[in-house]
Amino acid sequence: MMTAAASLLTTVIVYLLAKKLHRHKPHMLLSPLILTPAVLILLLAVTRTSYADYNAGAHWLSDMLGPATIAFAIPLSRHFDLIKKHAAQIIVSVLTGSAAAVASSLWLAKGLGLNEKIIYSLIPHSATTPIAMNVSQSIGGIPTITAVAVMVTGIFGSLIGPPIIRLFRIRNDVARGVLLGTSAHGAGTSKAFELGSISGTVSSVSMILTAIITLFLTPLLIGN
């Protein structure tokens, strides 16, 4: 069984090694967002470490999500004039995307016959983790399931986002940023910064707007 300190250290080391491997072999399946959880799950199973014991040390990394999200505001100051110029397009696009994500999740989950708690846990999956978990709890969902849904959404969105951008030849930095930030929150924003500073900045703004819209829109759509 891993100790709290070992859990934290192991998570960091596995992530750094996965990131290094992905640089040499940039394959979709070798993305640190996929490889790191897979390796950690295997290690927990082999060492027979419960999630509670693992999280006793690793929760420090989760606790950094909030400050890390706020830190996205730093590049915003560098491109404030550009954001201001395209504010209307960004707001309308994010509002449409967020509403579609919440509504489609609700419709699909009900269509699959999932129980109410699971439905409410999946609805806010497009918001960043801290906001999504709070929304889930406030409407009667299960925050732990929501966190997993958010992670899957971020990984999936960051993986298929770039191919979609190439397929439809989206060359506008603002459009690319809105696409990744609205659909894949933090993971998408990280990918957007790889495409360019402007795309990353717009993505961070879109991610924050998505979280705010989801926070207010979700209770309205489910009638809470």
C-alpha positions as CSV (number, residue, x, y, z in Angstrom):
1,M,0.0,0.0,0.0
2,M,1.3,3.4,-0.9
3,T,1.6,6.1,1.7
4,A,0.2,9.6,1.2
5,A,3.7,11.0,0.3
6,A,4.4,8.2,-2.1
7,S,1.0,8.7,-3.8
8,L,1.8,12.4,-4.4
9,L,5.3,11.7,-5.6
10,T,4.3,8.7,-7.8
11,T,1.6,10.8,-9.5
12,V,4.0,13.6,-10.4
13,I,6.7,11.2,-11.6
14,V,4.3,9.2,-13.8
15,Y,2.9,12.3,-15.3
16,L,6.4,13.7,-16.1
17,L,7.5,10.4,-17.7
18,A,4.3,10.2,-19.7
19,K,4.8,13.8,-20.9
20,K,8.4,13.0,-21.9
21,L,7.2,9.9,-23.8
22,H,4.5,11.8,-25.6
23,R,7.1,14.3,-26.8
24,H,9.1,11.5,-28.5
25,K,6.0,9.6,-29.7
26,P,3.1,12.0,-30.0
27,H,0.5,9.3,-30.5
28,M,-3.1,9.9,-29.3
29,L,-3.1,6.9,-26.9
30,L,0.2,8.1,-25.3
31,S,-1.2,11.4,-24.2
32,P,-0.4,12.1,-20.6
33,L,-4.1,12.6,-19.9
34,I,-4.7,9.0,-20.9
35,L,-1.4,7.3,-19.9
36,T,-1.1,8.8,-16.4
37,P,-4.5,7.6,-15.1
38,A,-4.0,4.2,-16.7
39,V,-0.6,3.7,-15.1
40,L,-1.9,5.0,-11.7
41,I,-4.9,2.6,-11.7
42,L,-2.6,-0.3,-12.5
43,L,-0.2,0.7,-9.7
44,L,-3.1,1.1,-7.2
45,A,-4.4,-2.4,-8.2
46,V,-0.9,-4.0,-7.9
47,T,-0.2,-2.4,-4.5
48,R,-3.7,-2.9,-3.3
49,T,-4.0,0.8,-2.4
50,S,-7.6,2.1,-1.9
51,Y,-8.6,5.4,-3.6
52,A,-9.0,7.0,-0.2
53,D,-5.4,6.1,0.8
54,Y,-4.1,7.3,-2.5
55,N,-6.1,10.5,-2.4
56,A,-4.7,11.3,1.1
57,G,-1.6,12.5,-0.7
58,A,-2.7,13.1,-4.2
59,H,-5.6,15.5,-3.2
60,W,-3.0,18.3,-3.1
61,L,-2.8,18.1,-6.8
62,S,-6.6,18.2,-7.1
63,D,-6.7,21.2,-4.8
64,M,-4.5,23.1,-7.2
65,L,-7.3,23.0,-9.9
66,G,-8.9,26.1,-8.5
67,P,-5.8,28.3,-8.4
68,A,-4.7,26.9,-11.8
69,T,-8.0,27.9,-13.4
70,I,-7.6,31.4,-12.0
71,A,-4.1,31.6,-13.4
72,F,-5.5,31.4,-16.9
73,A,-6.4,35.1,-16.4
74,I,-2.8,36.0,-16.7
75,P,-2.5,35.7,-20.5
76,L,-5.8,37.5,-20.8
77,S,-4.2,40.8,-20.0
78,R,-1.8,40.4,-22.9
79,H,-4.7,40.0,-25.4
80,F,-7.4,42.0,-23.7
81,D,-8.0,44.3,-26.8
82,L,-8.5,41.2,-29.0
83,I,-10.9,39.6,-26.5
84,K,-12.8,42.9,-26.3
85,K,-13.0,43.2,-30.1
86,H,-14.5,39.7,-30.4
87,A,-16.5,39.6,-27.1
88,A,-19.9,39.3,-28.8
89,Q,-18.9,36.4,-31.0
90,I,-17.2,34.6,-28.1
91,I,-20.2,35.0,-25.7
92,V,-22.8,33.9,-28.3
93,S,-20.6,30.9,-29.3
94,V,-19.9,29.8,-25.8
95,L,-23.6,30.3,-24.7
96,T,-24.8,28.2,-27.6
97,G,-22.2,25.5,-27.0
98,S,-22.8,25.3,-23.3
99,A,-26.6,25.2,-23.7
100,A,-26.2,22.4,-26.3
101,A,-23.9,20.4,-24.0
102,V,-26.2,20.6,-21.0
103,A,-29.4,19.9,-23.1
104,S,-27.9,17.1,-25.1
105,S,-26.5,15.4,-21.9
106,L,-29.9,15.6,-20.3
107,W,-31.7,14.3,-23.3
108,L,-29.2,11.4,-23.9
109,A,-29.1,10.4,-20.3
110,K,-32.9,10.3,-20.0
111,G,-33.0,8.4,-23.3
112,L,-30.7,5.7,-22.0
113,G,-32.9,5.3,-18.9
114,L,-30.3,6.4,-16.4
115,N,-31.5,7.1,-12.8
116,E,-31.9,10.7,-11.7
117,K,-28.8,10.9,-9.6
118,I,-26.6,9.7,-12.5
119,I,-28.3,12.1,-14.9
120,Y,-27.7,15.1,-12.6
121,S,-24.1,14.0,-12.2
122,L,-23.4,13.9,-15.9
123,I,-25.2,17.2,-17.0
124,P,-22.4,19.6,-15.9
125,H,-19.6,17.6,-17.5
126,S,-18.6,20.5,-19.8
127,A,-17.7,22.8,-17.0
128,T,-14.3,22.8,-15.3
129,T,-14.0,20.3,-12.4
130,P,-14.5,22.6,-9.3
131,I,-17.6,24.3,-10.8
132,A,-19.0,21.0,-12.2
133,M,-18.7,19.3,-8.9
134,N,-20.4,22.1,-7.1
135,V,-23.2,22.2,-9.7
136,S,-23.6,18.5,-9.4
137,Q,-23.9,18.6,-5.6
138,S,-26.4,21.5,-5.7
139,I,-28.8,19.7,-8.1
140,G,-28.6,16.3,-6.4
141,G,-25.9,14.6,-8.4
142,I,-22.9,12.7,-7.2
143,P,-19.8,14.9,-7.4
144,T,-17.3,11.9,-7.7
145,I,-19.1,10.7,-10.8
146,T,-19.2,14.2,-12.2
147,A,-15.4,14.5,-11.7
148,V,-14.9,11.4,-13.8
149,A,-17.3,12.7,-16.5
150,V,-15.4,16.0,-16.6
151,M,-12.1,14.2,-17.0
152,V,-13.4,12.0,-19.8
153,T,-14.9,15.0,-21.5
154,G,-11.6,16.9,-21.3
155,I,-9.5,14.0,-22.5
156,F,-11.9,13.2,-25.4
157,G,-12.3,16.9,-26.4
158,S,-8.5,17.6,-26.4
159,L,-7.9,14.5,-28.5
160,I,-10.5,15.0,-31.2
161,G,-10.4,18.8,-31.2
162,P,-7.2,19.2,-33.2
163,P,-8.3,16.7,-35.9
164,I,-11.6,18.5,-36.2
165,I,-9.7,21.8,-36.6
166,R,-7.6,20.3,-39.4
167,L,-10.6,18.6,-41.0
168,F,-12.6,21.8,-41.3
169,R,-9.5,23.9,-41.9
170,I,-10.3,26.3,-39.0
171,R,-7.4,28.8,-39.1
172,N,-8.9,31.6,-37.0
173,D,-7.3,31.6,-33.6
174,V,-10.4,32.9,-31.9
175,A,-12.6,30.1,-33.4
176,R,-10.0,27.5,-32.4
177,G,-9.9,28.8,-28.8
178,V,-13.7,28.9,-28.4
179,L,-14.0,25.3,-29.8
180,L,-11.4,23.8,-27.4
181,G,-12.3,25.9,-24.3
182,T,-16.0,25.3,-24.5
183,S,-15.9,21.6,-25.3
184,A,-12.9,20.4,-23.3
185,H,-12.3,23.0,-20.5
186,G,-8.8,22.8,-18.9
187,A,-7.5,19.9,-21.1
188,G,-8.7,21.7,-24.2
189,T,-7.2,25.0,-23.0
190,S,-3.8,23.3,-22.5
191,K,-4.1,22.0,-26.1
192,A,-5.1,25.4,-27.4
193,F,-2.0,27.0,-25.9
194,E,0.0,24.5,-28.0
195,L,-1.7,26.0,-31.1
196,G,-0.8,29.6,-30.1
197,S,-1.0,32.2,-27.4
198,I,-4.2,33.8,-28.8
199,S,-6.0,30.4,-29.1
200,G,-5.0,29.6,-25.6
201,T,-6.2,32.9,-24.2
202,V,-9.5,32.7,-25.9
203,S,-9.9,29.1,-24.8
204,S,-9.3,30.1,-21.2
205,V,-12.0,32.8,-21.4
206,S,-14.4,30.3,-23.1
207,M,-13.7,27.8,-20.4
208,I,-14.5,30.3,-17.6
209,L,-17.7,31.5,-19.5
210,T,-18.8,27.8,-19.9
211,A,-18.4,27.2,-16.2
212,I,-20.5,30.3,-15.4
213,I,-23.2,29.6,-17.9
214,T,-23.4,25.9,-16.8
215,L,-23.7,27.1,-13.2
216,F,-26.8,29.2,-13.9
217,L,-28.3,27.3,-16.8
218,T,-28.3,23.8,-15.4
219,P,-30.8,24.4,-12.6
220,L,-33.1,26.2,-15.1
221,L,-33.1,23.3,-17.5
222,I,-33.8,20.6,-14.9
223,G,-36.4,22.7,-13.1
224,N,-34.5,22.9,-9.7
